[in-house]
Amino acid sequence: MYTVQNTLYVMTPNAYAHLENATVRIDVEHEKKLQVPLHHLGGLVCFGNVMVSPALMHRLADEGKSLVLLDGTGRFKARLEGPVSGNILLRQAQHQKAADTAITLEIARAIVAGKLRNSRSVILRGARESADADETKSLTRTADDLAASLRATKDAQDLDTLRGIEGEAARGYFGALNLIVKPIMREHFSLNGRTRRPPLDRFNALLSFLYAMLMNDCRSGLEAVGLDPQLGFLHAVRPGRAALALDLQEEFRSILADRLALTLINRGQIAADDFDEREGGAVMLNDTGRRAVVTAWQERKQEEVTHPLTENKMPLALLPFLQARFMARTLRGDMEGYMPFLAK
């Protein structure tokens, strides 16, 4: 457990987070492990079986600080906050646009196009860095296939067709990621298709954990501008599903999560013994692995990038918040169409 960028992450199983005067205290087996002044914190994130006292929940809500609950793999479970704020007119516009099938398809096309463009950039980088000629050719073919899928999105006349294009492209993309893993690391890190609930190999477990943290950042960005994270355009609306957060996440998956996963594997920053195998074949990051990944994730988000629309340098951490603002401007009619972030 530790604090990064004014957020306290508690990952120790059976830890107890509670309020002591004006501080957050973390106990494990009745022994104090950490104590942080409450005014230093912007939020509390709990992984797995972590207990939180009612008094601390109330105090966080009173002070507008978020409490996020993730399962042991890092998958988002719940977010506790005080009264919902935000612009009711913006939310009204969001609901109106979501009811318009033409506008919904237009926004969904932009989301998928952003995902495919950024996925292709990861594959092309892998092709450039590959030392094996045959693997370079295979990666280049996958990049060409992604380019073809990108062109096909323009002709998709409904969401089902668009989702089919995206799904087929994703299968090819995930199949190619194995070729970007260094040969010496492939014995322990091989992606046998994308498996989620539960992940069935180490690579999938790492991706799922990173996607959960990215999802939380995207949801925070949407809520910060006053949008309803439950009402999306590409992803179908279901009870308890943050569909718009899933939409926003798509353009960032490859360039933030997948690229970091490959870096951690290829540089040996994550190892086979950082994972545990459960009954039924599920594979999960253990406590040591989670700590390593969370640290790397926070460091990665502090790296700067120049946004192609604003032409300003900013940390990667701000991208979901800026793109959420562009989504809000699109729904209000201040922008002609949603422009996803495209990595160079």
C-alpha atoms as a printed R data frame, in Angstrom:
    type eleno elety resid chain resno       x       y       z
1   ATOM     1    CA   MET     A     1   0.000   0.000   0.000
2   ATOM     2    CA   TYR     A     2   1.317   3.431  -0.856
3   ATOM     3    CA   THR     A     3   0.332   6.837  -2.161
4   ATOM     4    CA   VAL     A     4   0.894   7.840  -5.767
5   ATOM     5    CA   GLN     A     5  -0.198  11.185  -7.194
6   ATOM     6    CA   ASN     A     6  -2.395  11.908  -4.105
7   ATOM     7    CA   THR     A     7  -4.262   8.585  -4.489
8   ATOM     8    CA   LEU     A     8  -3.815   5.917  -1.804
9   ATOM     9    CA   TYR     A     9  -3.695   2.375  -3.217
10  ATOM    10    CA   VAL     A    10  -4.409  -0.420  -0.726
11  ATOM    11    CA   MET     A    11  -3.551  -3.839  -2.137
12  ATOM    12    CA   THR     A    12  -2.751  -5.953   0.931
13  ATOM    13    CA   PRO     A    13  -5.396  -8.667   1.492
14  ATOM    14    CA   ASN     A    14  -7.462  -8.220   4.682
15  ATOM    15    CA   ALA     A    15  -6.180  -4.697   5.252
16  ATOM    16    CA   TYR     A    16  -8.464  -2.391   7.226
17  ATOM    17    CA   ALA     A    17  -8.757   1.278   6.222
18  ATOM    18    CA   HIS     A    18 -10.311   3.523   8.839
19  ATOM    19    CA   LEU     A    19 -10.471   7.076  10.079
20  ATOM    20    CA   GLU     A    20  -8.307   8.221  12.975
21  ATOM    21    CA   ASN     A    21  -8.832  11.902  13.751
22  ATOM    22    CA   ALA     A    22  -7.916  13.672  10.492
23  ATOM    23    CA   THR     A    23  -5.928  10.783   9.036
24  ATOM    24    CA   VAL     A    24  -6.522   7.580   7.105
25  ATOM    25    CA   ARG     A    25  -4.984   4.666   8.957
26  ATOM    26    CA   ILE     A    26  -4.303   1.261   7.410
27  ATOM    27    CA   ASP     A    27  -4.048  -1.763   9.702
28  ATOM    28    CA   VAL     A    28  -3.131  -5.332   8.800
29  ATOM    29    CA   GLU     A    29  -3.869  -7.957  11.472
30  ATOM    30    CA   HIS     A    30  -4.425  -5.190  14.041
31  ATOM    31    CA   GLU     A    31  -1.013  -3.651  13.362
32  ATOM    32    CA   LYS     A    32  -0.661  -0.139  11.940
33  ATOM    33    CA   LYS     A    33   1.070  -0.200   8.565
34  ATOM    34    CA   LEU     A    34   0.413   3.289   7.228
35  ATOM    35    CA   GLN     A    35  -1.116   6.583   8.295
36  ATOM    36    CA   VAL     A    36  -1.750   9.480   5.906
37  ATOM    37    CA   PRO     A    37  -3.304  12.908   6.553
38  ATOM    38    CA   LEU     A    38  -6.701  12.976   4.908
39  ATOM    39    CA   HIS     A    39  -6.136  16.413   3.377
40  ATOM    40    CA   HIS     A    40  -3.207  14.965   1.386
41  ATOM    41    CA   LEU     A    41  -5.476  12.484  -0.400
42  ATOM    42    CA   GLY     A    42  -7.678  12.922  -3.432
43  ATOM    43    CA   GLY     A    43  -8.991   9.380  -3.365
44  ATOM    44    CA   LEU     A    44  -8.715   5.848  -2.011
45  ATOM    45    CA   VAL     A    45  -8.439   2.761  -4.258
46  ATOM    46    CA   CYS     A    46  -8.875  -0.692  -2.700
47  ATOM    47    CA   PHE     A    47  -7.883  -3.941  -4.416
48  ATOM    48    CA   GLY     A    48  -9.617  -7.168  -3.448
49  ATOM    49    CA   ASN     A    49 -10.522  -8.018   0.127
50  ATOM    50    CA   VAL     A    50  -9.881  -4.672   1.825
51  ATOM    51    CA   MET     A    51 -12.213  -3.474   4.567
52  ATOM    52    CA   VAL     A    52 -13.199   0.197   4.835
53  ATOM    53    CA   SER     A    53 -14.862   1.626   7.920
54  ATOM    54    CA   PRO     A    54 -18.248   3.383   7.568
55  ATOM    55    CA   ALA     A    55 -16.806   6.487   9.232
56  ATOM    56    CA   LEU     A    56 -14.097   6.737   6.580
57  ATOM    57    CA   MET     A    57 -16.648   6.217   3.797
58  ATOM    58    CA   HIS     A    58 -18.773   9.077   5.138
59  ATOM    59    CA   ARG     A    59 -15.784  11.387   5.551
60  ATOM    60    CA   LEU     A    60 -14.562  10.725   2.014
61  ATOM    61    CA   ALA     A    61 -18.048  11.429   0.651
62  ATOM    62    CA   ASP     A    62 -18.341  14.629   2.718
63  ATOM    63    CA   GLU     A    63 -15.051  15.942   1.358
64  ATOM    64    CA   GLY     A    64 -15.691  14.995  -2.256
65  ATOM    65    CA   LYS     A    65 -12.984  12.321  -2.322
66  ATOM    66    CA   SER     A    66 -13.646   9.117  -4.213
67  ATOM    67    CA   LEU     A    67 -13.521   5.545  -2.919
68  ATOM    68    CA   VAL     A    68 -12.915   3.036  -5.717
69  ATOM    69    CA   LEU     A    69 -13.318  -0.705  -5.209
70  ATOM    70    CA   LEU     A    70 -11.529  -3.113  -7.553
71  ATOM    71    CA   ASP     A    71 -11.388  -6.872  -7.387
72  ATOM    72    CA   GLY     A    72  -8.117  -8.697  -6.851
73  ATOM    73    CA   THR     A    73  -7.265  -8.528 -10.561
74  ATOM    74    CA   GLY     A    74  -7.855  -4.778 -10.703
75  ATOM    75    CA   ARG     A    75 -11.244  -5.012 -12.405
76  ATOM    76    CA   PHE     A    76 -13.533  -2.111 -11.560
77  ATOM    77    CA   LYS     A    77 -16.340  -3.012  -9.140
78  ATOM    78    CA   ALA     A    78 -17.712   0.225  -7.693
79  ATOM    79    CA   ARG     A    79 -17.078   3.896  -7.091
80  ATOM    80    CA   LEU     A    80 -18.435   5.730  -4.044
81  ATOM    81    CA   GLU     A    81 -18.754   9.506  -4.192
82  ATOM    82    CA   GLY     A    82 -20.865  12.289  -2.747
83  ATOM    83    CA   PRO     A    83 -23.835  13.908  -4.511
84  ATOM    84    CA   VAL     A    84 -23.595  13.837  -8.296
85  ATOM    85    CA   SER     A    85 -22.545  17.153  -9.752
86  ATOM    86    CA   GLY     A    86 -22.217  18.145 -13.350
87  ATOM    87    CA   ASN     A    87 -24.115  20.002 -16.003
88  ATOM    88    CA   ILE     A    88 -27.674  18.733 -16.369
89  ATOM    89    CA   LEU     A    89 -27.880  20.353 -19.810
90  ATOM    90    CA   LEU     A    90 -24.852  18.376 -20.935
91  ATOM    91    CA   ARG     A    91 -26.361  15.126 -19.682
92  ATOM    92    CA   GLN     A    92 -29.618  16.004 -21.388
93  ATOM    93    CA   ALA     A    93 -27.731  16.529 -24.657
94  ATOM    94    CA   GLN     A    94 -25.933  13.202 -24.145
95  ATOM    95    CA   HIS     A    95 -29.225  11.345 -23.801
96  ATOM    96    CA   GLN     A    96 -30.688  13.096 -26.840
97  ATOM    97    CA   LYS     A    97 -27.667  12.256 -29.009
98  ATOM    98    CA   ALA     A    98 -27.635   8.642 -27.803
99  ATOM    99    CA   ALA     A    99 -31.254   8.284 -28.963
100 ATOM   100    CA   ASP     A   100 -30.293   9.418 -32.485
101 ATOM   101    CA   THR     A   101 -29.080   6.352 -34.405
102 ATOM   102    CA   ALA     A   102 -27.172   8.413 -37.018
103 ATOM   103    CA   ILE     A   103 -25.238  10.386 -34.396
104 ATOM   104    CA   THR     A   104 -24.607   7.260 -32.337
105 ATOM   105    CA   LEU     A   105 -23.132   5.507 -35.385
106 ATOM   106    CA   GLU     A   106 -20.986   8.536 -36.242
107 ATOM   107    CA   ILE     A   107 -19.470   8.712 -32.755
108 ATOM   108    CA   ALA     A   108 -19.014   4.937 -32.601
109 ATOM   109    CA   ARG     A   109 -17.185   5.053 -35.962
110 ATOM   110    CA   ALA     A   110 -14.774   7.640 -34.574
111 ATOM   111    CA   ILE     A   111 -14.153   5.509 -31.477
112 ATOM   112    CA   VAL     A   112 -13.396   2.380 -33.525
113 ATOM   113    CA   ALA     A   113 -11.253   4.343 -35.985
114 ATOM   114    CA   GLY     A   114  -9.169   5.705 -33.119
115 ATOM   115    CA   LYS     A   115  -8.742   2.237 -31.669
116 ATOM   116    CA   LEU     A   116  -7.669   0.734 -35.004
117 ATOM   117    CA   ARG     A   117  -5.247   3.569 -35.809
118 ATOM   118    CA   ASN     A   118  -3.543   3.295 -32.445
119 ATOM   119    CA   SER     A   119  -3.499  -0.509 -32.537
120 ATOM   120    CA   ARG     A   120  -1.818  -0.338 -35.927
121 ATOM   121    CA   SER     A   121   0.856   1.999 -34.558
122 ATOM   122    CA   VAL     A   122   1.755  -0.607 -31.914
123 ATOM   123    CA   ILE     A   123   2.022  -3.351 -34.545
124 ATOM   124    CA   LEU     A   124   4.115  -1.191 -36.884
125 ATOM   125    CA   ARG     A   125   6.497  -0.324 -34.065
126 ATOM   126    CA   GLY     A   126   6.824  -4.029 -33.316
127 ATOM   127    CA   ALA     A   127   7.576  -4.708 -36.975
128 ATOM   128    CA   ARG     A   128  10.306  -2.055 -37.033
129 ATOM   129    CA   GLU     A   129  11.953  -3.428 -33.904
130 ATOM   130    CA   SER     A   130  11.696  -7.126 -34.808
131 ATOM   131    CA   ALA     A   131  14.959  -8.927 -35.563
132 ATOM   132    CA   ASP     A   132  13.240 -11.803 -37.381
133 ATOM   133    CA   ALA     A   133  12.400 -11.225 -41.056
134 ATOM   134    CA   ASP     A   134   9.460 -13.654 -41.109
135 ATOM   135    CA   GLU     A   135   7.939 -12.132 -37.998
136 ATOM   136    CA   THR     A   136   8.404  -8.646 -39.452
137 ATOM   137    CA   LYS     A   137   6.446  -9.728 -42.538
138 ATOM   138    CA   SER     A   138   3.695 -11.222 -40.384
139 ATOM   139    CA   LEU     A   139   3.412  -8.045 -38.308
140 ATOM   140    CA   THR     A   140   3.344  -5.930 -41.461
141 ATOM   141    CA   ARG     A   141   0.497  -8.056 -42.834
142 ATOM   142    CA   THR     A   142  -1.428  -7.520 -39.609
143 ATOM   143    CA   ALA     A   143  -0.852  -3.771 -39.915
144 ATOM   144    CA   ASP     A   144  -2.184  -3.920 -43.485
145 ATOM   145    CA   ASP     A   145  -5.247  -5.843 -42.261
146 ATOM   146    CA   LEU     A   146  -5.867  -3.195 -39.605
147 ATOM   147    CA   ALA     A   147  -5.623  -0.499 -42.280
148 ATOM   148    CA   ALA     A   148  -8.236  -2.377 -44.331
149 ATOM   149    CA   SER     A   149 -10.502  -2.631 -41.280
150 ATOM   150    CA   LEU     A   150 -10.054   1.087 -40.702
151 ATOM   151    CA   ARG     A   151 -11.225   1.825 -44.249
152 ATOM   152    CA   ALA     A   152 -14.181  -0.528 -43.795
153 ATOM   153    CA   THR     A   153 -15.482   1.447 -40.810
154 ATOM   154    CA   LYS     A   154 -16.491   4.265 -43.153
155 ATOM   155    CA   ASP     A   155 -18.928   1.974 -44.955
156 ATOM   156    CA   ALA     A   156 -20.504   0.388 -41.862
157 ATOM   157    CA   GLN     A   157 -24.193   1.241 -41.965
158 ATOM   158    CA   ASP     A   158 -25.123   0.079 -38.475
159 ATOM   159    CA   LEU     A   159 -23.583  -0.666 -35.094
160 ATOM   160    CA   ASP     A   160 -23.660  -4.433 -35.516
161 ATOM   161    CA   THR     A   161 -21.591  -4.207 -38.702
162 ATOM   162    CA   LEU     A   162 -19.172  -1.783 -37.061
163 ATOM   163    CA   ARG     A   163 -18.776  -4.033 -34.026
164 ATOM   164    CA   GLY     A   164 -18.129  -6.979 -36.345
165 ATOM   165    CA   ILE     A   165 -15.328  -5.076 -38.090
166 ATOM   166    CA   GLU     A   166 -13.840  -4.094 -34.734
167 ATOM   167    CA   GLY     A   167 -14.063  -7.639 -33.381
168 ATOM   168    CA   GLU     A   168 -12.352  -9.206 -36.396
169 ATOM   169    CA   ALA     A   169  -9.600  -6.590 -36.299
170 ATOM   170    CA   ALA     A   170  -9.090  -7.178 -32.570
171 ATOM   171    CA   ARG     A   171  -8.613 -10.918 -33.108
172 ATOM   172    CA   GLY     A   172  -5.862 -10.283 -35.621
173 ATOM   173    CA   TYR     A   173  -4.258  -7.654 -33.429
174 ATOM   174    CA   PHE     A   174  -4.121  -9.809 -30.291
175 ATOM   175    CA   GLY     A   175  -2.799 -12.712 -32.331
176 ATOM   176    CA   ALA     A   176   0.095 -10.529 -33.506
177 ATOM   177    CA   LEU     A   177   1.076  -9.260 -30.047
178 ATOM   178    CA   ASN     A   178   2.888 -12.534 -29.345
179 ATOM   179    CA   LEU     A   179   5.389 -11.622 -32.069
180 ATOM   180    CA   ILE     A   180   6.279  -8.390 -30.265
181 ATOM   181    CA   VAL     A   181   7.234 -10.308 -27.130
182 ATOM   182    CA   LYS     A   182  10.947 -11.127 -27.122
183 ATOM   183    CA   PRO     A   183  11.531 -14.811 -27.985
184 ATOM   184    CA   ILE     A   184  13.279 -15.438 -24.671
185 ATOM   185    CA   MET     A   185  10.144 -14.304 -22.803
186 ATOM   186    CA   ARG     A   186   7.550 -16.252 -24.823
187 ATOM   187    CA   GLU     A   187   7.730 -19.402 -22.739
188 ATOM   188    CA   HIS     A   188   6.016 -17.607 -19.869
189 ATOM   189    CA   PHE     A   189   4.189 -14.824 -21.719
190 ATOM   190    CA   SER     A   190   2.122 -16.048 -24.628
191 ATOM   191    CA   LEU     A   191  -1.314 -14.704 -25.487
192 ATOM   192    CA   ASN     A   192  -3.617 -17.565 -26.459
193 ATOM   193    CA   GLY     A   193  -6.495 -15.401 -27.611
194 ATOM   194    CA   ARG     A   194  -8.040 -12.701 -25.448
195 ATOM   195    CA   THR     A   195  -9.525 -14.231 -22.273
196 ATOM   196    CA   ARG     A   196 -11.110 -12.000 -19.649
197 ATOM   197    CA   ARG     A   197 -13.246 -13.560 -16.932
198 ATOM   198    CA   PRO     A   198 -11.065 -15.099 -15.821
199 ATOM   199    CA   PRO     A   199  -7.781 -14.510 -17.671
200 ATOM   200    CA   LEU     A   200  -6.226 -17.874 -18.533
201 ATOM   201    CA   ASP     A   201  -2.584 -16.885 -19.001
202 ATOM   202    CA   ARG     A   202  -0.092 -14.369 -17.625
203 ATOM   203    CA   PHE     A   203  -0.280 -12.026 -20.606
204 ATOM   204    CA   ASN     A   204  -4.080 -11.849 -20.373
205 ATOM   205    CA   ALA     A   205  -3.912 -11.346 -16.611
206 ATOM   206    CA   LEU     A   206  -1.522  -8.409 -17.086
207 ATOM   207    CA   LEU     A   207  -3.709  -6.846 -19.778
208 ATOM   208    CA   SER     A   208  -6.871  -7.223 -17.688
209 ATOM   209    CA   PHE     A   209  -5.230  -5.528 -14.718
210 ATOM   210    CA   LEU     A   210  -4.002  -2.610 -16.838
211 ATOM   211    CA   TYR     A   211  -7.381  -2.254 -18.561
212 ATOM   212    CA   ALA     A   212  -9.093  -2.028 -15.173
213 ATOM   213    CA   MET     A   213  -6.887   0.889 -14.123
214 ATOM   214    CA   LEU     A   214  -7.352   2.571 -17.510
215 ATOM   215    CA   MET     A   215 -11.110   2.119 -17.194
216 ATOM   216    CA   ASN     A   216 -11.069   3.865 -13.829
217 ATOM   217    CA   ASP     A   217  -9.158   6.818 -15.306
218 ATOM   218    CA   CYS     A   218 -11.586   7.080 -18.229
219 ATOM   219    CA   ARG     A   219 -14.577   6.985 -15.936
220 ATOM   220    CA   SER     A   220 -13.042   9.691 -13.763
221 ATOM   221    CA   GLY     A   221 -12.465  11.856 -16.833
222 ATOM   222    CA   LEU     A   222 -16.090  11.551 -17.937
223 ATOM   223    CA   GLU     A   223 -17.476  12.275 -14.495
224 ATOM   224    CA   ALA     A   224 -15.152  15.267 -14.145
225 ATOM   225    CA   VAL     A   225 -16.776  16.987 -17.137
226 ATOM   226    CA   GLY     A   226 -20.303  16.020 -16.074
227 ATOM   227    CA   LEU     A   227 -21.060  13.193 -18.519
228 ATOM   228    CA   ASP     A   228 -22.975  10.047 -17.575
229 ATOM   229    CA   PRO     A   229 -20.435   7.183 -17.801
230 ATOM   230    CA   GLN     A   230 -23.263   4.632 -18.099
231 ATOM   231    CA   LEU     A   231 -24.628   5.895 -21.426
232 ATOM   232    CA   GLY     A   232 -22.347   4.999 -24.328
233 ATOM   233    CA   PHE     A   233 -22.433   4.848 -28.110
234 ATOM   234    CA   LEU     A   234 -20.327   1.880 -29.245
235 ATOM   235    CA   HIS     A   235 -20.925  -0.333 -26.208
236 ATOM   236    CA   ALA     A   236 -24.475  -1.390 -25.486
237 ATOM   237    CA   VAL     A   237 -26.164   0.019 -22.421
238 ATOM   238    CA   ARG     A   238 -26.575  -2.532 -19.627
239 ATOM   239    CA   PRO     A   239 -27.348  -2.145 -15.915
240 ATOM   240    CA   GLY     A   240 -24.170  -1.540 -13.941
241 ATOM   241    CA   ARG     A   241 -22.009  -1.153 -17.062
242 ATOM   242    CA   ALA     A   242 -20.079   2.083 -17.615
243 ATOM   243    CA   ALA     A   243 -20.608   1.962 -21.395
244 ATOM   244    CA   LEU     A   244 -19.258   5.450 -22.170
245 ATOM   245    CA   ALA     A   245 -16.143   4.774 -20.101
246 ATOM   246    CA   LEU     A   246 -15.630   1.601 -22.144
247 ATOM   247    CA   ASP     A   247 -16.065   3.689 -25.305
248 ATOM   248    CA   LEU     A   248 -13.460   6.221 -24.212
249 ATOM   249    CA   GLN     A   249 -11.098   3.467 -23.146
250 ATOM   250    CA   GLU     A   250 -10.899   1.970 -26.656
251 ATOM   251    CA   GLU     A   251  -8.592   4.586 -28.156
252 ATOM   252    CA   PHE     A   252  -6.147   4.225 -25.255
253 ATOM   253    CA   ARG     A   253  -5.978   0.440 -24.822
254 ATOM   254    CA   SER     A   254  -3.123  -0.198 -27.247
255 ATOM   255    CA   ILE     A   255  -0.996   2.890 -26.690
256 ATOM   256    CA   LEU     A   256  -1.252   3.000 -22.900
257 ATOM   257    CA   ALA     A   257  -2.032  -0.494 -21.591
258 ATOM   258    CA   ASP     A   258  -0.794  -2.866 -24.323
259 ATOM   259    CA   ARG     A   259   2.415  -0.961 -24.953
260 ATOM   260    CA   LEU     A   260   3.179  -0.872 -21.237
261 ATOM   261    CA   ALA     A   261   2.454  -4.608 -20.904
262 ATOM   262    CA   LEU     A   262   4.922  -5.357 -23.698
263 ATOM   263    CA   THR     A   263   7.544  -3.118 -22.109
264 ATOM   264    CA   LEU     A   264   7.167  -4.773 -18.703
265 ATOM   265    CA   ILE     A   265   7.500  -8.227 -20.250
266 ATOM   266    CA   ASN     A   266  10.353  -7.494 -22.636
267 ATOM   267    CA   ARG     A   267  12.425  -5.638 -20.049
268 ATOM   268    CA   GLY     A   268  11.899  -8.332 -17.441
269 ATOM   269    CA   GLN     A   269  10.139  -5.912 -15.090
270 ATOM   270    CA   ILE     A   270   7.405  -8.486 -14.607
271 ATOM   271    CA   ALA     A   271   8.238 -12.174 -14.177
272 ATOM   272    CA   ALA     A   272   6.450 -15.525 -14.184
273 ATOM   273    CA   ASP     A   273   6.480 -15.714 -10.385
274 ATOM   274    CA   ASP     A   274   4.558 -12.429 -10.168
275 ATOM   275    CA   PHE     A   275   1.421 -14.428 -11.039
276 ATOM   276    CA   ASP     A   276  -0.596 -17.096  -9.252
277 ATOM   277    CA   GLU     A   277  -2.690 -19.801 -10.890
278 ATOM   278    CA   ARG     A   278  -6.064 -20.507  -9.306
279 ATOM   279    CA   GLU     A   279  -8.425 -23.453  -9.509
280 ATOM   280    CA   GLY     A   280 -10.039 -23.779 -12.904
281 ATOM   281    CA   GLY     A   281  -7.012 -22.332 -14.717
282 ATOM   282    CA   ALA     A   282  -7.491 -18.668 -13.809
283 ATOM   283    CA   VAL     A   283  -4.249 -16.687 -13.677
284 ATOM   284    CA   MET     A   284  -3.939 -13.574 -11.510
285 ATOM   285    CA   LEU     A   285  -1.223 -11.119 -10.574
286 ATOM   286    CA   ASN     A   286  -0.097 -11.639  -6.995
287 ATOM   287    CA   ASP     A   287   0.596  -8.832  -4.544
288 ATOM   288    CA   THR     A   288   4.199  -8.368  -5.696
289 ATOM   289    CA   GLY     A   289   3.117  -8.289  -9.331
290 ATOM   290    CA   ARG     A   290   0.325  -5.803  -8.672
291 ATOM   291    CA   ARG     A   291   2.714  -3.450  -6.895
292 ATOM   292    CA   ALA     A   292   5.151  -3.560  -9.805
293 ATOM   293    CA   VAL     A   293   2.419  -2.925 -12.372
294 ATOM   294    CA   VAL     A   294   0.758  -0.091 -10.433
295 ATOM   295    CA   THR     A   295   4.127   1.639 -10.004
296 ATOM   296    CA   ALA     A   296   4.936   1.274 -13.712
297 ATOM   297    CA   TRP     A   297   1.432   2.489 -14.644
298 ATOM   298    CA   GLN     A   298   1.780   5.645 -12.587
299 ATOM   299    CA   GLU     A   299   5.253   6.319 -13.978
300 ATOM   300    CA   ARG     A   300   4.003   5.781 -17.518
301 ATOM   301    CA   LYS     A   301   1.175   8.263 -17.020
302 ATOM   302    CA   GLN     A   302   3.643  10.989 -16.071
303 ATOM   303    CA   GLU     A   303   5.379  10.774 -19.451
304 ATOM   304    CA   GLU     A   304   4.599  13.755 -21.657
305 ATOM   305    CA   VAL     A   305   3.048  13.746 -25.103
306 ATOM   306    CA   THR     A   306   2.019  16.498 -27.513
307 ATOM   307    CA   HIS     A   307  -1.694  16.375 -28.224
308 ATOM   308    CA   PRO     A   308  -2.297  16.668 -31.991
309 ATOM   309    CA   LEU     A   309  -5.361  18.911 -31.590
310 ATOM   310    CA   THR     A   310  -4.201  21.319 -28.894
311 ATOM   311    CA   GLU     A   311  -0.492  21.038 -29.812
312 ATOM   312    CA   ASN     A   312   0.274  21.306 -26.105
313 ATOM   313    CA   LYS     A   313   2.529  19.017 -24.131
314 ATOM   314    CA   MET     A   314   0.819  17.203 -21.286
315 ATOM   315    CA   PRO     A   315   1.277  14.064 -19.168
316 ATOM   316    CA   LEU     A   316  -0.446  10.959 -20.481
317 ATOM   317    CA   ALA     A   317  -2.537  10.965 -17.291
318 ATOM   318    CA   LEU     A   318  -4.488  13.955 -18.601
319 ATOM   319    CA   LEU     A   319  -5.449  12.407 -21.943
320 ATOM   320    CA   PRO     A   320  -8.676  10.704 -20.754
321 ATOM   321    CA   PHE     A   321  -9.758  13.975 -19.138
322 ATOM   322    CA   LEU     A   322  -9.053  16.017 -22.272
323 ATOM   323    CA   GLN     A   323 -10.778  13.480 -24.541
324 ATOM   324    CA   ALA     A   324 -13.775  13.454 -22.200
325 ATOM   325    CA   ARG     A   325 -13.932  17.219 -22.660
326 ATOM   326    CA   PHE     A   326 -13.867  16.777 -26.449
327 ATOM   327    CA   MET     A   327 -16.685  14.241 -26.125
328 ATOM   328    CA   ALA     A   328 -18.695  16.763 -24.113
329 ATOM   329    CA   ARG     A   329 -18.067  19.488 -26.705
330 ATOM   330    CA   THR     A   330 -19.181  17.122 -29.464
331 ATOM   331    CA   LEU     A   331 -22.422  16.293 -27.666
332 ATOM   332    CA   ARG     A   332 -23.130  19.976 -27.001
333 ATOM   333    CA   GLY     A   333 -22.566  20.735 -30.683
334 ATOM   334    CA   ASP     A   334 -19.422  22.806 -30.129
335 ATOM   335    CA   MET     A   335 -17.360  20.354 -32.257
336 ATOM   336    CA   GLU     A   336 -18.483  18.891 -35.576
337 ATOM   337    CA   GLY     A   337 -17.539  15.347 -34.606
338 ATOM   338    CA   TYR     A   338 -15.625  13.487 -31.943
339 ATOM   339    CA   MET     A   339 -11.877  13.317 -32.607
340 ATOM   340    CA   PRO     A   340 -10.109  10.429 -30.813
341 ATOM   341    CA   PHE     A   341  -6.519  10.788 -29.636
342 ATOM   342    CA   LEU     A   342  -4.175   9.401 -32.280
343 ATOM   343    CA   ALA     A   343  -0.671   8.428 -31.244
344 ATOM   344    CA   LYS     A   344   2.282   9.122 -33.516
